[in-house]
C-alpha cells in the first residue's frame, strides 16, 4: 500500500468515526463509500496548495475527476478562511 493510500484510508476512517459512519464528499456532499474515495486538494497544487492534512478533503473519485476536467472548483472556494463545498459556493455568488 502506498503512503497516499494509507493516508486516504486513515483520513476516511477518522472522518467516518467522527461523523457516525457518514463521510460526505467535499464536492457534492453525498456519502462516499470506501471503494469510491479519493483525496482532494482543496487549494490545487498548481495554485500553490500543498499536501498537508489541512488542504486535503475526501471526495468521490468521479467528482474529483469531473472537477479537474472542467476546472469548476478552484482556490476561490476558500472564503473567509472557511472551505465551502461546491454547492455552497454556487449559492454564495
VMD Tcl script that builds the backbone (N, CA, C; Angstrom):
set m [mol new atoms 279]
animate dup $m
set s [atomselect $m all]
$s set {name element resname resid chain x y z} {
  {N N UNK 1 A 0.851 -1.181 0.000}
  {CA C UNK 1 A 0.000 0.000 0.000}
  {C C UNK 1 A 0.892 1.238 0.000}
  {N N UNK 2 A 0.602 2.168 -0.892}
  {CA C UNK 2 A 1.403 3.389 -0.966}
  {C C UNK 2 A 1.102 4.303 0.212}
  {N N UNK 3 A 1.978 5.262 0.417}
  {CA C UNK 3 A 1.795 6.204 1.520}
  {C C UNK 3 A 0.493 6.999 1.342}
  {N N UNK 4 A 0.191 7.386 0.098}
  {CA C UNK 4 A -1.040 8.135 -0.175}
  {C C UNK 4 A -2.273 7.280 0.115}
  {N N UNK 5 A -2.237 6.011 -0.271}
  {CA C UNK 5 A -3.365 5.117 0.012}
  {C C UNK 5 A -3.573 4.968 1.508}
  {N N UNK 6 A -2.483 4.838 2.226}
  {CA C UNK 6 A -2.553 4.712 3.687}
  {C C UNK 6 A -3.150 5.987 4.294}
  {N N UNK 7 A -2.709 7.146 3.822}
  {CA C UNK 7 A -3.222 8.427 4.314}
  {C C UNK 7 A -4.705 8.557 4.004}
  {N N UNK 8 A -5.102 8.202 2.785}
  {CA C UNK 8 A -6.511 8.287 2.383}
  {C C UNK 8 A -7.370 7.404 3.277}
  {N N UNK 9 A -6.943 6.171 3.505}
  {CA C UNK 9 A -7.706 5.256 4.352}
  {C C UNK 9 A -7.790 5.757 5.790}
  {N N UNK 10 A -6.699 6.290 6.283}
  {CA C UNK 10 A -6.669 6.802 7.655}
  {C C UNK 10 A -7.612 7.998 7.816}
  {N N UNK 11 A -7.582 8.927 6.869}
  {CA C UNK 11 A -8.463 10.094 6.918}
  {C C UNK 11 A -9.925 9.645 6.818}
  {N N UNK 12 A -10.204 8.727 5.903}
  {CA C UNK 12 A -11.574 8.239 5.729}
  {C C UNK 12 A -12.098 7.631 7.029}
  {N N UNK 13 A -11.312 6.767 7.645}
  {CA C UNK 13 A -11.739 6.114 8.885}
  {C C UNK 13 A -11.936 7.123 10.013}
  {N N UNK 14 A -11.079 8.130 10.077}
  {CA C UNK 14 A -11.205 9.166 11.110}
  {C C UNK 14 A -12.496 9.954 10.928}
  {N N UNK 15 A -12.772 10.370 9.684}
  {CA C UNK 15 A -13.992 11.130 9.405}
  {C C UNK 15 A -15.221 10.258 9.659}
  {N N UNK 16 A -15.170 9.003 9.253}
  {CA C UNK 16 A -16.303 8.094 9.466}
  {C C UNK 16 A -16.606 7.945 10.952}
  {N N UNK 17 A -15.552 7.851 11.753}
  {CA C UNK 17 A -15.744 7.740 13.202}
  {C C UNK 17 A -16.387 9.012 13.759}
  {N N UNK 18 A -15.903 10.161 13.316}
  {CA C UNK 18 A -16.406 11.435 13.823}
  {C C UNK 18 A -17.824 11.731 13.342}
  {N N UNK 19 A -18.156 11.270 12.153}
  {CA C UNK 19 A -19.462 11.570 11.558}
  {C C UNK 19 A -20.430 10.391 11.671}
  {N N UNK 20 A -20.144 9.437 12.548}
  {CA C UNK 20 A -21.001 8.283 12.802}
  {C C UNK 20 A -21.280 7.479 11.532}
  {N N UNK 21 A -20.235 7.281 10.747}
  {CA C UNK 21 A -20.327 6.426 9.564}
  {C C UNK 21 A -20.669 7.126 8.270}
  {N N UNK 22 A -21.037 8.380 8.322}
  {CA C UNK 22 A -21.398 9.111 7.110}
  {C C UNK 22 A -20.225 10.015 6.720}
  {N N UNK 23 A -19.631 9.728 5.563}
  {CA C UNK 23 A -18.480 10.504 5.096}
  {C C UNK 23 A -18.926 11.312 3.881}
  {N N UNK 24 A -19.104 12.634 4.034}
  {CA C UNK 24 A -19.590 13.439 2.916}
  {C C UNK 24 A -18.494 13.771 1.902}
  {N N UNK 25 A -18.881 13.806 0.651}
  {CA C UNK 25 A -17.981 14.224 -0.427}
  {C C UNK 25 A -17.815 15.740 -0.352}
  {N N UNK 26 A -16.594 16.217 -0.458}
  {CA C UNK 26 A -16.324 17.649 -0.388}
  {C C UNK 26 A -16.954 18.390 -1.566}
  {N N UNK 27 A -17.099 17.728 -2.702}
  {CA C UNK 27 A -17.632 18.387 -3.897}
  {C C UNK 27 A -19.164 18.368 -3.931}
  {N N UNK 28 A -19.767 17.177 -3.766}
  {CA C UNK 28 A -21.222 17.081 -3.926}
  {C C UNK 28 A -21.987 16.954 -2.610}
  {N N UNK 29 A -21.302 16.589 -1.529}
  {CA C UNK 29 A -21.946 16.476 -0.228}
  {C C UNK 29 A -22.587 15.128 0.052}
  {N N UNK 30 A -22.647 14.231 -0.938}
  {CA C UNK 30 A -23.235 12.902 -0.751}
  {C C UNK 30 A -22.241 11.983 -0.043}
  {N N UNK 31 A -22.759 10.915 0.576}
  {CA C UNK 31 A -21.925 9.933 1.275}
  {C C UNK 31 A -20.964 9.255 0.295}
  {N N UNK 32 A -19.722 9.072 0.718}
  {CA C UNK 32 A -18.700 8.419 -0.096}
  {C C UNK 32 A -18.443 7.027 0.477}
  {N N UNK 33 A -18.605 6.017 -0.352}
  {CA C UNK 33 A -18.288 4.651 0.058}
  {C C UNK 33 A -16.776 4.451 -0.015}
  {N N UNK 34 A -16.228 3.571 0.817}
  {CA C UNK 34 A -14.777 3.357 0.826}
  {C C UNK 34 A -14.181 3.010 -0.540}
  {N N UNK 35 A -14.928 2.305 -1.380}
  {CA C UNK 35 A -14.409 1.901 -2.690}
  {C C UNK 35 A -14.307 3.078 -3.666}
  {N N UNK 36 A -15.012 4.176 -3.399}
  {CA C UNK 36 A -15.048 5.302 -4.332}
  {C C UNK 36 A -14.334 6.542 -3.807}
  {N N UNK 37 A -13.593 6.401 -2.718}
  {CA C UNK 37 A -12.993 7.568 -2.075}
  {C C UNK 37 A -11.670 7.971 -2.735}
  {N N UNK 38 A -11.456 9.272 -2.786}
  {CA C UNK 38 A -10.178 9.824 -3.218}
  {C C UNK 38 A -9.906 11.062 -2.388}
  {N N UNK 39 A -8.652 11.464 -2.328}
  {CA C UNK 39 A -8.301 12.688 -1.615}
  {C C UNK 39 A -8.269 13.843 -2.587}
  {N N UNK 40 A -8.847 14.929 -2.177}
  {CA C UNK 40 A -8.968 16.142 -2.980}
  {C C UNK 40 A -8.069 17.215 -2.373}
  {N N UNK 41 A -7.311 17.909 -3.202}
  {CA C UNK 41 A -6.567 19.080 -2.723}
  {C C UNK 41 A -7.528 20.267 -2.775}
  {N N UNK 42 A -7.818 20.866 -1.642}
  {CA C UNK 42 A -8.747 21.992 -1.584}
  {C C UNK 42 A -8.183 23.155 -2.400}
  {N N UNK 43 A -6.962 23.534 -2.122}
  {CA C UNK 43 A -6.264 24.507 -2.956}
  {C C UNK 43 A -5.318 23.694 -3.827}
  {N N UNK 44 A -5.566 23.648 -5.131}
  {CA C UNK 44 A -4.773 22.795 -6.015}
  {C C UNK 44 A -3.270 23.060 -5.909}
  {N N UNK 45 A -2.502 22.005 -6.122}
  {CA C UNK 45 A -1.045 22.139 -6.110}
  {C C UNK 45 A -0.600 23.164 -7.143}
  {N N UNK 46 A -1.309 23.223 -8.273}
  {CA C UNK 46 A -0.951 24.164 -9.343}
  {C C UNK 46 A -1.172 25.620 -8.945}
  {N N UNK 47 A -1.946 25.839 -7.872}
  {CA C UNK 47 A -2.200 27.194 -7.388}
  {C C UNK 47 A -1.464 27.464 -6.080}
  {N N UNK 48 A -0.457 26.634 -5.805}
  {CA C UNK 48 A 0.347 26.852 -4.609}
  {C C UNK 48 A -0.101 26.078 -3.385}
  {N N UNK 49 A -1.055 25.174 -3.561}
  {CA C UNK 49 A -1.512 24.352 -2.446}
  {C C UNK 49 A -0.461 23.319 -2.071}
  {N N UNK 50 A -0.714 22.608 -0.982}
  {CA C UNK 50 A 0.226 21.574 -0.531}
  {C C UNK 50 A -0.554 20.317 -0.190}
  {N N UNK 51 A 0.162 19.298 0.269}
  {CA C UNK 51 A -0.481 18.032 0.624}
  {C C UNK 51 A -0.591 17.835 2.128}
  {N N UNK 52 A -0.605 18.929 2.875}
  {CA C UNK 52 A -0.808 18.843 4.317}
  {C C UNK 52 A -2.260 18.501 4.592}
  {N N UNK 53 A -2.525 17.912 5.743}
  {CA C UNK 53 A -3.879 17.484 6.077}
  {C C UNK 53 A -4.908 18.606 5.983}
  {N N UNK 54 A -4.502 19.832 6.310}
  {CA C UNK 54 A -5.441 20.955 6.281}
  {C C UNK 54 A -5.917 21.264 4.861}
  {N N UNK 55 A -5.172 20.809 3.852}
  {CA C UNK 55 A -5.518 21.100 2.465}
  {C C UNK 55 A -6.084 19.879 1.744}
  {N N UNK 56 A -6.417 18.827 2.478}
  {CA C UNK 56 A -6.958 17.615 1.870}
  {C C UNK 56 A -8.398 17.415 2.292}
  {N N UNK 57 A -9.212 16.946 1.369}
  {CA C UNK 57 A -10.608 16.642 1.658}
  {C C UNK 57 A -10.966 15.349 0.950}
  {N N UNK 58 A -11.992 14.704 1.417}
  {CA C UNK 58 A -12.470 13.461 0.818}
  {C C UNK 58 A -13.514 13.785 -0.236}
  {N N UNK 59 A -13.416 13.099 -1.371}
  {CA C UNK 59 A -14.442 13.237 -2.403}
  {C C UNK 59 A -14.589 11.914 -3.140}
  {N N UNK 60 A -15.675 11.806 -3.911}
  {CA C UNK 60 A -15.843 10.657 -4.799}
  {C C UNK 60 A -14.773 10.764 -5.879}
  {N N UNK 61 A -14.281 9.641 -6.356}
  {CA C UNK 61 A -13.316 9.703 -7.447}
  {C C UNK 61 A -13.938 10.339 -8.689}
  {N N UNK 62 A -15.234 10.092 -8.920}
  {CA C UNK 62 A -15.926 10.683 -10.070}
  {C C UNK 62 A -16.010 12.203 -9.932}
  {N N UNK 63 A -16.379 12.689 -8.745}
  {CA C UNK 63 A -16.467 14.142 -8.513}
  {C C UNK 63 A -15.105 14.796 -8.697}
  {N N UNK 64 A -14.077 14.177 -8.192}
  {CA C UNK 64 A -12.727 14.710 -8.305}
  {C C UNK 64 A -12.319 14.791 -9.772}
  {N N UNK 65 A -12.585 13.731 -10.537}
  {CA C UNK 65 A -12.220 13.720 -11.956}
  {C C UNK 65 A -13.017 14.750 -12.752}
  {N N UNK 66 A -14.304 14.896 -12.462}
  {CA C UNK 66 A -15.127 15.886 -13.165}
  {C C UNK 66 A -14.661 17.299 -12.845}
  {N N UNK 67 A -14.307 17.529 -11.599}
  {CA C UNK 67 A -13.841 18.843 -11.180}
  {C C UNK 67 A -12.596 19.236 -11.959}
  {N N UNK 68 A -11.677 18.310 -12.112}
  {CA C UNK 68 A -10.443 18.613 -12.824}
  {C C UNK 68 A -10.675 18.729 -14.324}
  {N N UNK 69 A -11.656 18.005 -14.854}
  {CA C UNK 69 A -11.942 18.051 -16.281}
  {C C UNK 69 A -12.482 19.417 -16.696}
  {N N UNK 70 A -13.312 20.028 -15.848}
  {CA C UNK 70 A -13.918 21.306 -16.206}
  {C C UNK 70 A -13.322 22.482 -15.454}
  {N N UNK 71 A -12.501 22.188 -14.444}
  {CA C UNK 71 A -11.897 23.257 -13.655}
  {C C UNK 71 A -12.919 24.074 -12.903}
  {N N UNK 72 A -14.024 23.438 -12.481}
  {CA C UNK 72 A -15.141 24.160 -11.883}
  {C C UNK 72 A -14.869 24.654 -10.469}
  {N N UNK 73 A -13.997 24.019 -9.739}
  {CA C UNK 73 A -13.752 24.400 -8.362}
  {C C UNK 73 A -12.292 24.802 -8.226}
  {N N UNK 74 A -12.059 26.007 -7.796}
  {CA C UNK 74 A -10.691 26.483 -7.648}
  {C C UNK 74 A -10.469 26.970 -6.227}
  {N N UNK 75 A -9.315 27.508 -5.987}
  {CA C UNK 75 A -8.984 28.004 -4.653}
  {C C UNK 75 A -9.919 29.123 -4.213}
  {N N UNK 76 A -10.653 29.720 -5.141}
  {CA C UNK 76 A -11.584 30.786 -4.783}
  {C C UNK 76 A -12.707 30.265 -3.883}
  {N N UNK 77 A -12.809 28.943 -3.723}
  {CA C UNK 77 A -13.802 28.383 -2.820}
  {C C UNK 77 A -13.440 28.601 -1.368}
  {N N UNK 78 A -12.234 29.043 -1.106}
  {CA C UNK 78 A -11.816 29.274 0.267}
  {C C UNK 78 A -12.146 30.727 0.594}
  {N N UNK 79 A -13.291 30.922 1.210}
  {CA C UNK 79 A -13.778 32.262 1.521}
  {C C UNK 79 A -13.725 32.489 3.019}
  {N N UNK 80 A -13.223 33.610 3.438}
  {CA C UNK 80 A -13.156 33.964 4.859}
  {C C UNK 80 A -12.470 32.882 5.694}
  {N N UNK 81 A -11.500 32.191 5.111}
  {CA C UNK 81 A -10.763 31.171 5.835}
  {C C UNK 81 A -11.523 29.875 6.029}
  {N N UNK 82 A -12.722 29.773 5.461}
  {CA C UNK 82 A -13.524 28.558 5.602}
  {C C UNK 82 A -13.686 27.906 4.237}
  {N N UNK 83 A -13.465 26.627 4.174}
  {CA C UNK 83 A -13.652 25.901 2.926}
  {C C UNK 83 A -15.129 25.627 2.746}
  {N N UNK 84 A -15.635 25.904 1.559}
  {CA C UNK 84 A -17.042 25.675 1.286}
  {C C UNK 84 A -17.173 24.624 0.195}
  {N N UNK 85 A -18.188 23.779 0.323}
  {CA C UNK 85 A -18.439 22.789 -0.719}
  {C C UNK 85 A -18.928 23.502 -1.963}
  {N N UNK 86 A -18.833 22.845 -3.066}
  {CA C UNK 86 A -19.205 23.405 -4.359}
  {C C UNK 86 A -20.640 23.952 -4.353}
  {N N UNK 87 A -21.593 23.211 -3.792}
  {CA C UNK 87 A -22.985 23.661 -3.769}
  {C C UNK 87 A -23.163 24.920 -2.942}
  {N N UNK 88 A -22.423 25.035 -1.844}
  {CA C UNK 88 A -22.494 26.235 -1.006}
  {C C UNK 88 A -21.896 27.427 -1.743}
  {N N UNK 89 A -20.852 27.166 -2.516}
  {CA C UNK 89 A -20.189 28.224 -3.257}
  {C C UNK 89 A -21.125 28.817 -4.304}
  {N N UNK 90 A -21.843 27.951 -5.027}
  {CA C UNK 90 A -22.771 28.433 -6.070}
  {C C UNK 90 A -23.826 29.350 -5.468}
  {N N UNK 91 A -24.339 29.007 -4.281}
  {CA C UNK 91 A -25.383 29.827 -3.678}
  {C C UNK 91 A -24.819 31.108 -3.076}
  {N N UNK 92 A -23.494 31.168 -2.858}
  {CA C UNK 92 A -22.874 32.354 -2.281}
  {C C UNK 92 A -22.621 33.439 -3.323}
  {N N UNK 93 A -22.690 33.052 -4.601}
  {CA C UNK 93 A -22.402 34.016 -5.674}
  {C C UNK 93 A -23.582 34.926 -5.910}
}
mol reanalyze $m
mol bondsrecalc $m
mol representation Tube
mol addrep $m
